Amino acid sequence: QKNWAPTLQHRCCFGSVDVRTGSPQLKALHAAAARSRTAPYAAPVRSYCFKTEGAAVDVDEQLKKDGVDESDKRRNPGILPSLEDLLFYTVAEGQEKIPAHKFLTALKATGLRTGDPRLKECMDTLKETLKKTPDGVTLDRHLFKKCVQSNIVLLTQAFRKKFVIPDFQSFTSHIDQLYEKAKKLTEGQVADYIPQLAKFSPDLWAVSLCTVDGQRHTVGDTKVPFCLQSCIKPLKYAVAVHDHATEYVHSFIGKEPSGLRFNKLFLNDEDKPHNPMQHASNAEKFDYVMNFLKKMSGNEYVGFSNATFQSERESGDRNFAIGYYLKEKKCFPEGTDMTSVLDLYFQLCSIEVTCESASVMAATLANGGICPITGERVLSPEA
């Protein structure tokens, strides 16, 4: 057939020929296509020639016409297209060249960003390649393969809809509808238990999401920094468990909900804080924690608000009361300086993130401690 490659891509067969009555070579092609879904086809390289509707097609000749070189054949024994070829045919939709923006638009529709650290090599190669093309816009099959080959596994997963949210556009459309609906709500008030927090605008509203596969979506004021405050507690708890394991950490704190306010002056029957989400259980070196948070966020924005830190200090009487109560009950490890622990706690609460960077942190926790956009293991599975 004239356009045999797209036909193979979409149907894994040569449409006008019945495989049940076809030649042994054609049957071998169908069997290879079926096997390729689970394992690469490793048949010896040989020339297949058969007839389709009276027209003889020599596959090796067709490959030569399509520009398949020796490196292609070494990499892909037989006639099956490479993953790069299949991706090109998917995006090209029968065209010999594709505009780069068409590929990037299709990529974004899967949930991947062009700035994804995992795609850096691909995007850098694409940028350099386009500079050398006559029009600076389109790519033929060979140039396209050159650009995507370094990240072909991830790209294939994306375009085959193998991510945790296959129909990402439909999903994010629903998220946007919920965002707009919630945007109309005006009840409630800005937190004012710390003076600096009361200065935030009540009109700021944003939603960011990041899946365990690194699919991203944001809507609203997603780049405006804000302090973590008590959201630091599950993150700090994860770092503590990563460093010291669960058993040691829970020799100082419990695991059960207290049923009380987060800053209530109250311990459980064993004279321990009920759980790591209470004020009474935060301790670690600030720069050490910051390093973990940056890795968890995939090196996206993590900052510090000194104004909030000073405000925390000046209005921290209850926290000091909790600290002295814990010291009295010998809740701290031996040799702990209670005032330095409180200073550290105030610093951690004053760490700034954006909706976007915080969503990656959350995805790292959901992904068993592996940052989805870098692939780096930041925390142990136990944490």
C-alpha angles and dihedrals in degrees: 000000000000097000099031097154098060088045091054090047097052101034105016087227144069099264103216096052124081108228091209092063100028129109122282088254092056091047088052089054093053091047090050092050090052092049093048090072090069106019138012115267109242103184117149116266110262138146114261119197124179140146130260116186091337096310118114114224122195105198096204090052090049090050090052091050090051090050100250105165132201093269089058091051094048091050095043112033115205120014103301113124118244122250088257090055093049091049090050092050090048093055098034095054093204098323122124092223134028130208111243091231090059091058092046092049091051089047093053090050089064091057097255119125126221086231093056106132090225090061097046095109091048094049093045091051091047092052093049093043094053090054089062098046119098095242099026090226115070134060129204121213096271094049091045091052090050090055099046104034095090092058101026096126094056092042092049090052090051098048093042088054094240094142123108090261105041098180096046097164093056091047095050091046088060090047090053091052091052090047093054092046093051091044089072093061113104102171123116131036141253115272111265104172085107114042095224092057092057089067094070118109114252089213095069110109129164143156126200128176134187122182126212087259092055098256107157136201131166135179131177130006093349097148097054109110120232134174120262094221108167091356085080091072101078089042093050091044089054091052091049092051090046090054102037108017127241099280095057095043092051092051083077102033136032131232104225129097112255096212087224137099116289092250098042116138097235139115132197126253090279092054092250130123107267096238142345092264092073124093092247100070111059124112136138140106113292100224091045091055092045090056091054092048092051090052091046090053093050089248092301122139117321115156143154133245109212091183090058091046092054090046090051091052095048094049098036101106093121091049090052089049090053090047094054090045090054090047090053091051091047093239094146124083112261114282096020117150103223096200093051089049090054091048089053091049091053089049093051092050088052095057110121128220136162126234088257097052092041091054090057090050090053091048090052090057091046090049094059095261098312116120105234097212097047102027090226119142104232102165134028117255088248091060 
